[in-house]
């Protein structure tokens, strides 16, 4: 998996390097080729607390837009999830990955109630920066996280591996599963409107930079209550694990598909957004 990831990043780096001249040419007079050279991209995630399910009950739990906590502390505090949204950032067309949002899991030894599932809403905004233009309308979609607060003393652990080794070194790792992945989602933009230069279809793709998002074992998927072939994270006990996500925009689809482990969380939100075919005119 690591070799595949390195290969994917090499191709992405080559793609970015290969378009330096294009980006330099983009510094020419606006609207020469009708392409947007630089975008302002905002990605924002929030928990939908009304959808949160705790097991066996909700006593001692809390939920806000960017943070959730659960469980009775055994000395190290509650377990929880937290979202950190970076300010909108400029993303060069055919340029490098730009970080946007991170998710941190605080894995603590607890008793009592724990998270079972919650929906997360991801919202994307795209605005041409160079040349400037009217922004596309913000779009959002809700998707589900299935979560398992593992039995720290089990052996084997819920992921099917031995307790006391690897990700289970401090006790059985917790598991949470994401429902799908995303790459090459298209959207259309016309800088100068009808009668001028033709508009262009762009592709936005999302990647997880910390190598944490992986295909999970059948045992992990089953433990979280989902079908085999799921993707997600296994987080070690007594640690805070942060997953950083980033986006890239290309003028053509990325033809070298990176390893599934690199696909990003907030790309999930684009699958039903209907960006393809949208047109905004100045």
C-alpha positions in Angstrom: 0.0 0.0 0.0 2.8 2.4 0.8 4.5 1.8 -2.5 1.2 2.5 -4.3 0.7 5.7 -2.3 4.2 6.9 -3.1 3.6 6.2 -6.8 0.3 8.1 -6.7 1.9 11.1 -5.0 4.7 11.0 -7.6 2.2 11.2 -10.4 0.4 14.1 -8.6 3.7 15.9 -8.1 4.6 15.3 -11.8 1.2 16.7 -12.8 1.7 19.8 -10.7 5.3 20.2 -12.0 4.2 19.7 -15.6 1.7 22.5 -15.3 4.1 25.1 -14.0 4.5 26.5 -17.4 0.8 26.5 -17.9 0.3 28.4 -14.7 2.9 30.9 -15.8 1.2 31.3 -19.1 -2.0 31.8 -17.1 -0.5 35.1 -15.8 -1.2 36.4 -19.3 -4.2 38.7 -19.9 -7.4 37.4 -18.3 -9.8 35.3 -20.4 -7.2 34.4 -23.1 -8.1 30.7 -22.8 -11.2 30.8 -20.7 -9.6 28.8 -17.9 -9.7 29.7 -14.3 -6.1 29.5 -13.1 -6.7 29.9 -9.4 -9.8 29.1 -7.2 -10.7 30.0 -3.7 -11.9 26.7 -2.2 -13.8 26.4 1.1 -14.6 23.0 2.7 -16.6 22.9 5.9 -17.7 20.0 7.9 -20.1 19.7 10.9 -21.8 17.0 12.9 -25.6 16.8 12.6 -26.2 16.2 16.3 -29.9 15.3 15.8 -28.7 12.1 13.9 -26.3 10.9 16.6 -27.0 7.5 18.0 -25.3 6.4 21.2 -25.2 2.9 22.7 -26.7 1.7 25.0 -27.9 5.2 25.8 -27.1 8.9 25.6 -26.4 9.8 29.2 -23.1 11.6 29.7 -22.7 12.4 26.0 -22.5 15.7 24.2 -22.6 17.0 20.7 -21.9 20.3 19.0 -21.2 21.3 15.3 -17.5 20.7 15.5 -17.1 18.3 18.5 -18.7 15.2 20.1 -17.8 13.5 23.4 -19.1 10.3 25.1 -18.4 7.7 27.8 -17.5 7.7 31.5 -13.9 8.6 32.0 -11.6 6.0 33.7 -9.0 8.7 34.4 -8.1 10.1 31.0 -11.3 11.9 30.0 -14.0 11.1 27.5 -13.6 9.8 24.0 -14.6 12.2 21.2 -14.4 13.5 17.7 -13.5 17.0 16.7 -13.5 18.8 13.3 -11.1 21.6 12.4 -12.1 23.7 9.4 -9.3 25.8 7.8 -10.1 29.2 6.2 -10.8 29.0 2.5 -7.6 28.7 0.5 -6.4 29.3 -3.0 -6.0 26.2 -5.2 -4.2 26.4 -8.5 -5.8 24.5 -11.4 -3.5 21.6 -12.1 -1.5 22.6 -9.0 -0.6 20.8 -5.7 -2.9 19.5 -3.0 -4.1 22.2 -0.6 -5.2 21.2 2.9 -8.7 22.2 4.1 -10.3 20.2 6.9 -9.1 17.8 9.6 -10.8 15.3 11.9 -9.3 14.2 15.2 -10.4 11.2 17.2 -9.6 11.3 20.9 -9.5 7.6 21.9 -9.7 7.1 25.7 -10.4 4.1 27.9 -14.0 4.7 29.0 -17.1 2.9 30.4 -20.7 3.6 29.8 -22.3 5.0 26.7 -20.5 5.3 23.4 -21.1 6.7 19.9 -22.7 4.2 17.5 -23.3 6.5 14.4 -23.7 10.1 13.3 -24.2 12.0 10.1 -21.7 14.6 9.0 -22.5 17.5 6.7 -19.8 18.6 4.3 -20.2 21.9 2.5 -18.1 23.1 -0.5 -17.7 26.6 -2.0 -15.8 27.3 -5.2 -15.0 30.9 -6.3 -12.7 31.9 -9.3 -9.8 34.0 -8.0 -7.7 34.5 -11.0 -9.3 35.5 -13.3 -12.0 36.5 -10.8 -15.6 35.7 -11.3 -18.9 34.9 -9.5 -18.8 31.9 -7.2 -20.7 28.7 -7.6 -23.5 28.2 -5.1 -22.4 26.4 -2.0 -23.5 22.7 -2.0 -23.7 20.2 0.8 -24.7 16.6 1.5 -25.0 14.5 4.6 -23.3 11.1 5.0 -23.0 8.5 7.7 -20.1 7.5 10.0 -20.5 4.1 11.6 -18.5 3.9 14.8 -17.3 1.1 17.2 -16.0 1.8 20.6 -14.1 -1.5 21.0 -13.7 -3.7 24.0 -10.1 -2.9 25.1 -9.7 -6.3 26.7 -10.8 -8.5 23.9 -8.3 -10.9 22.2 -8.5 -11.0 19.3 -9.7 -7.5 18.9 -12.7 -6.4 16.8 -10.4 -5.9 13.8 -9.5 -9.5 14.0 -5.9 -8.8 15.1 -4.1 -9.7 18.4 -4.5 -7.4 21.4 -1.2 -5.8 22.5 0.4 -5.4 19.1 0.3 -3.0 16.2 -2.7 -0.6 16.3 -3.9 -2.6 19.2 -0.8 -2.0 21.3 -2.6 -0.2 24.1 -5.8 -2.2 23.9 -8.1 -2.8 21.0 -8.3 0.1 18.5 -11.6 1.9 17.8 -13.1 1.7 14.4 -15.1 4.1 12.3 -16.3 3.6 8.7 -17.0 6.1 5.9 -19.6 5.2 3.3 -17.7 5.9 0.1 -14.7 7.7 -1.5 -14.4 10.4 -4.2 -12.1 11.4 -7.1 -12.6 13.4 -10.3 -15.9 15.0 -9.5 -16.7 17.4 -12.4 -18.1 21.0 -12.3 -18.6 23.4 -15.2 -17.7 27.1 -15.2 -17.9 29.7 -18.0 -15.9 32.8 -17.2 -17.2 35.2 -19.8 -20.7 33.9 -20.5 -22.5 33.0 -23.7 -21.0 34.2 -26.9 -17.4 34.5 -25.6 -14.8 31.9 -24.9 -16.2 28.4 -24.3 -16.7 27.3 -20.7 -14.7 24.5 -19.2 -15.3 21.4 -17.1 -13.0 21.0 -14.1 -12.4 18.1 -11.8 -12.0 18.4 -8.0 -10.6 15.5 -6.0 -10.0 14.9 -2.3 -7.2 13.1 -0.6 -6.3 12.1 2.9 -2.8 13.2 3.6 -1.9 11.2 6.7 -2.4 7.7 5.3 -5.1 6.9 7.8 -8.0 6.1 5.4 -7.7 2.5 4.3 -9.8 -0.5 3.2 -10.7 -2.2 6.5 -10.7 -6.0 7.2 -13.9 -7.9 6.9 -13.8 -8.3 10.7 -13.6 -4.5 11.2 -16.4 -3.9 8.7 -18.6 -6.5 10.4 -17.8 -5.1 13.9 -19.0 -1.7 12.8 -22.1 -3.2 11.3 -21.4 -2.6 7.6 -20.7 -4.9 4.6 -17.3 -6.2 3.6 -15.1 -3.9 1.6 -15.6 -0.8 3.7 -13.2 2.1 4.1 -12.3 3.9 7.3 -9.9 4.4 10.2 -8.6 2.3 13.1 -7.3 4.5 15.9 -5.0 3.4 18.8 -6.2 3.6 22.4 -5.0 6.4 24.6 -4.0 8.6 21.6 -5.3 11.6 19.7 -5.3 10.7 16.0 -5.7 13.5 13.4 -6.6 12.9 9.8 -5.8 15.9 7.4 -7.6 16.2 4.2 -6.8 18.2 1.1 -8.2 19.0 -2.4 -6.8 19.5 -5.9 -8.5 20.9 -9.0 -7.5 19.7 -12.5 -8.6 20.7 -16.0 -8.6 17.0 -17.0 -9.5 13.9 -14.9 -6.6 12.4 -12.9 -5.9 9.3 -15.0 -3.5 7.6 -12.5 -6.0 6.7 -9.8 -4.2 6.8 -6.4 -4.5 4.0 -3.9 -7.8 3.9 -2.0 -5.9 4.8 1.2 -5.4 8.3 -0.1 -9.0 9.1 -0.9 -10.4 11.9 1.2 -13.3 12.3 3.6 -14.8 15.4 2.3 -14.9 14.2 -1.3 -17.8 12.0 -0.1 -20.0 15.1 -0.1 -19.6 15.7 -3.8 -21.1 12.5 -5.1 -24.7 13.8 -5.1 -24.0 17.5 -5.5 -24.6 17.7 -9.2 -21.7 20.0 -10.0 -21.5 18.7 -13.6 -23.3 21.0 -16.0 -23.7 23.9 -13.6 -23.0 27.2 -15.3 -22.5 30.7 -13.8 -22.0 33.7 -16.0 -20.5 37.1 -15.2 
